[in-house]
Amino acid sequence: MKELRTQVVIVGAGPAGLLLGQLLQSEGIDNVVVEQRSREYIEKRVRAGVIEHGIAELISDAGAGERMKREGLVHHGIELRYDNASHRIPLSDLAGGKSIMVYGQQEVVKDLVALRLGVGALLLFETEATAIEGITTDAPYVEVDGVDGKVRISCDYVAGCDGTFGVANRTIPTSVLRRYERTYPFSWLGILAEAAPATEELIYCRHENGFALYSLRSPTVSRLYLGVRPDETLEQWSDDRIWDELNLRLATEEVPEINQGPIIERGITAMRSIVVEPMRYDRLLLAGDAAHIVPPTGAKGMNLALADVRVLFQALIAQLKSNDARLLDSYSATCLERVWRAEEFSTYMTQMLHPSYEDDFENGVQMARLRQVVDSREASTVLARNYVDLNSL
């Protein structure tokens, strides 16, 4: 088995792992990123597209914001739509002038990959981390298996950014790890379509048939979602049925139809919440989806992962450069405070916008919540501040 030595092994080349590697590299901390998938796969994997104000600044500060600033779409509001009428929430007016950036997660990944490879930092694609050992000692190591065979990478710390069911999560003993989970009674059918967006801002819609979301990725590409029952499959949803249902749910008297075009990608995603505690086990640190999942209604998934990285980066720098362990010791507690707040906001948005298929009392409560947000400046301010920059609260 080949041997390597580095200071930090980062398992997973999603936005969290790549940004952590970039920040550490900029401070002279040697690190290796290993990714089970190919470069082509991670750069085409379409995920979140809404970036909080503070997270956009973090990406820019890391040197990865040039293309985002040039091609990303700055939004100052969102629409809440129900009863075939649209109600604008002026995010920037309510959140101290802050805005959101609409820029696909895969584009953030492309920018970070290019930066890393541009400086010659080690990024191993198609390389599976098969074991993380020695975490409770001063000599941890990660065993990986890739295109060049098996490698043992010795290090000081391991950052697990490899998802909920990755090797990092599984390394923490079940006697230590606590897992909190909720599954919601609906899924999201998402499509990417070659259709010019019919809106300049995101539309969140509650319709008696189900939830709908109108997002956008560029002046020519739209990202749209339908809330569906959890047992439904893609085979049940033809192109015509998808567009008919989107038109039905999103229609208003002023705009009875949305722009349509060829569907170039589709998928169904289950809605769930997961939190694991603690996010640190000695020399193993969890970040991003390895530690938490939020329902996408609140647009917090990637933002939450990169907020973890902001804390973890500072903690590792303090430890590795100054032998100061205080930030590492508080890492889990610091992140989990934000994680639970993001779970609360995401749950609030999810429960407010997804009608119940069976409980009319719940539907009445949902409508009351929506009307309160629209009619009350105090309620809409809370939503706006959470949506735009949750970390600042």
N, C-alpha and C positions, 0 to 999 in steps of 0.2 A: 504494500500500500504506500502510495506517495505521501509525503509530509509537507505541510505548509504551516507557516506561523504568521499570525496577524494580531492586532489588538482587539478587534470586534468582528465577529462573524454575524452577518445579517441574513436571516433565512427568509426569502421571499422578496421578489422584485416588483411589488406593487408600488403605489405612490408612497406608502409609509416607508418601506425598506429602501427605496431609491432615494427619497429625500433625506433620510437619516444618513445614508452613505455619503451623499453630497455634502451635508453639513459637517460631518466628521472629517471628511477629506479636506474641506476648506480650512480646518483647524489643525491639520497635520496629523490626525489620528488615522492610522492605517486600518483599513477594513476590507473585507471580502463579502460580496453579495452573491448568494446562490439562489437560483430560480429553477424550479422543476420544469416549467414550460419553456417553449421556444421564444425568441425575441419577437417573431411575427405574431405569435399568439397574444402576448401581453400588450403589444402595441395596437392590436385590433379589437381587444376586449372592451366593448362599450359598457360603461357603467355610469356613475354619477356625472352631473354636468354643472351643478350649482356650487360655487365656491364662495365661502364667507369672506367678508371684508378683511379680517385679520389673517385668514389663511392665505388669501391672495398676496398679501404683503409678505408673509413668510416665504412663499414660493419665489417671489421677486427678490427678497433679501438673499436667498440661496443661490441666485444667479440663473434661475430657471424661468424667469417671467417675461423675457423679451417677446417671444411669439404670443404668449397669452395676452399681453397688453396690446399687441398689434391685431390679433385675430379674435380675441375673446369679446363677448358682448356684455357690456355693463348695463345692469338693470336697476332701476330706482323704485320699482313697485312690482306687485303681483296682483292678479285678479282672483277673487273668489266668486264662483258662479253657482247659483242655485235658482230654482223656479224660473229658468230660462232668462235670467237677468244677471248682469255682470256688475261686480262691485270692486273698485280698485282700492287696494291698500297701499298708500304711498310710503313705502319702506324708508326711503332716505329722509323724508320729512319727519318721520316718527322716530328715526334712529340716529339723530344727530348728523345727518348728511352722509352717512355710510351707505354703500351700495353692495350688490352682489355681482359676481362675475360668472357668466355662463361660458364654460370652456370644458370640453369633455375630459373625463378622467384619462382616457387613452391618450389624449394629447399631452397631458401632464407627464404621463409615463414616457412618451416619445422624447419629450424635452429633457427629462432627467437621464434617460438612457444615453442620449447623444452627449450630454455633458460628461457623464461618467466615462464613456468610451473615449471621449475627446482628450481626457487627461491621462488615459492609460490605466485607470483604476480597474481592479479585477472584478469582473461581472461574469459569472459562470451560468450560462443558459443550459437548459436541458440537463440539469444537474440536481438530483434529488438528495435532500438531507435525510439520511436513513437513521441516524442516531445522534443524540446530544448527550454527552457523558461528562462526568466530573464536575457537575454544576455546583456542588457543595464543597468543592476543593478550590485551591488557587491555581489549578491547571485544567480548566474545562477544554473540551474539544468537540468538534462536529465531524462526523463521518459522512461523506457525500459520495455519490455514485453518478458519474456523468459520462460524456462522450470520450473523455480521456482516461476512464477507469475510476477506480476507488481512490479517494484522497482523504487523509485525516488532517483537519485544520485545527491547530492549537490556537488558543486565544485567551484573552482576559475576561471577555464578556460575550454573551450570545444575545442577539435581539431577535425574537420570534415575531416575524411579520408575515406569517404564512397561512393565515386564515384559521377559522374556528376549529377545524379538524386536522390541522397540521401537526407536524412532529413536535413543535415547540409546546403547544398546548398539551399534548399527550405526555410530554416529559415530566410535567409537574405531577407529583403523586396525588392520587384521588383523595387521600386523607388530608391533603392540604388545600386542594382546589375546590372552590365552591362555584356552582353553576346555577344561574337563574335564567329561566327561559319562559317565553310566552309565544304561542302560535296563534295567529289571527285567522278568523273564518273566511278569508278571501285571499286571492292572489292577484298579481299584476300581470296583464298581458301587455308587453311593450313592443313597439315597432319603431324602426327607423325608416323614414320614407323620403324619397326624392320629391319633395313638395315644398314650395316656398311657404315659410311660416305665415299664418294669417293673423299673427299677433306680434307685438313688440315686447311683450312681457309674458311670463308664465301664467297659465290659467289652471287653477284648481277647481274642479267642478264636482258638486254633489247632485246626483240625479237619482230618481227613484229606482232606475235600473242598475245603478252602481256608480262608482267613482270614475272620473276621467281626468287626465292631466295633459295639457298641451304645452310642450316645451319646444326648444329649438336648438340646433347645433350650428347652423350657418344660414346665410341668406337663401340657401337652396335646399336645406335638409331640415326636416322636422323630426322630433322625438315625441311620440304620443303613447299614452298608457290607458288601459281599461281595467277597472276592477272586475274580476271574474270569480266564480265559485272555485274553491280550492281543488275540486275534483275534475275541473274542465281541462281539456287538452288542446294543443294547437290544431289538431285535426278537426276539431269542432268549429274552428274559426277560419272561414275562407276570407279572402281579401274583401269581397263584397260585404260580408257580414261585419267585418271589422270597421270598414268605413261607414256603413249604415249606422252602426251603434255609436261611433264617435260623433257623427253628425247629429244623431238624436240627443245625445247627452250634452254636447257642447253648444247646441244651437241657441241663439237668442233671436228676438224679433228683428234686431238690426242686422245680424249676421246668421242667416238660417243654415248656411253650409260652410264647411271648412275646405281649404285647398287639399286636393288629393294628388297622389302620384304613386309610382312603383314602390312597393315595400321591399327594401333591400336587406332587412334583418328583422327577426321576430323571436320572442321567447316568453315563457311564463315563469315568474318568480314568486315563490312562496313568501308570505309576509310573516316575519318573526322578529322577536327581540331576544337577545342573549347577552348576558353579562357574566364574566368569570372574575373571581377574586381569589387570591391577590394577583396583581399584574407583574409581580416580581417574585421569583423563587431563587434566592441567593444570587448567582451570577447569570441567571436567565431572566430577561425582561420581555414581557409581551407588549405588543403595540398593534393598533388597528383591529382588523377582524379576528385576530388571534385572541383578542380580549373581549370584543363586543360586537354585536350586530344590532342595528336599529332599522325599523321599517322605513322605507325611503320617502315617506310622505313629508317628513320634516327636512329633507335634503341635508342630512347630517353625517352620512356614512363616511365619505372621504374626508370631510372636515374634521370629524372626530378622530380619525386615524392620524391626520397630520398634526392635530393638536397634541396627541400623545407624543409624536416625534419632537415637537418643540420642547416639551418637558424633558424627554429622555436624552436628547442631544445635550442640553445644558447640564444634566446630571452626570452623564458620562465624561464630559469635558472637565467638570470639577473633580471627578474621581481620578481620571487618568492623567491630568496635568498637575493637579494640586493635592492629590490624595485626600480630598475632601468628600466624605461619604454622605453628607447631610441630605443633598438633593436626591441621591439614589435611595436613601433610606425612606424618604417621603414620596418617592415616585408613584407608587401604587395608589396611595391615599389621595395625592394631588390629582391624578388622572381620573380616578373613580368618581370624584365629586362632579367633574364635568360630564363624565359618562352618564351618570344617573340623571343629571339635568337634561342631557340630550335625549335620553330615553323618555323622560317625562314629556318633553316637547313633541317628540316624534309620536308618542302614544296619543297625545292631545290632538295633533293634526289628523292622525289616522282615524281616531274614533269620531272626530267631528265630520269627516268627509266621506266615510264609507257607510252607506245606509245598511241597516240590518236586513237580512233576508227573512227574518222570522219575528223580530221583536219591534212592534210598532211603538211601544213606550220609548225604547231607545231612539227610534227615529224622531219622535217628538223632542227629546232632549237634544239631539244633534241639531235640529233646526233652530232651537232656542240658542244654542252656542253660536251658530253661524250668525244669527241676527244680532247677537250681542257684540261679536267682533266687528260687524259692519256698522252698527249704530253707536257703539261706545268708543270714544277716542282712547280711553284708558285701556280697554281690552285690545284694540288694534295696535296700540303702542307696545304692549307686552309681546304680542305675536311678532311685530316687526323687529324688535330688538333681539329676540331669540332667533329669528330667521336670518338676520343679517350678520350678527356677530355675537353668538352665544357666549364666547369666551370672555367678552368684555363685561358681562353682568356681574 
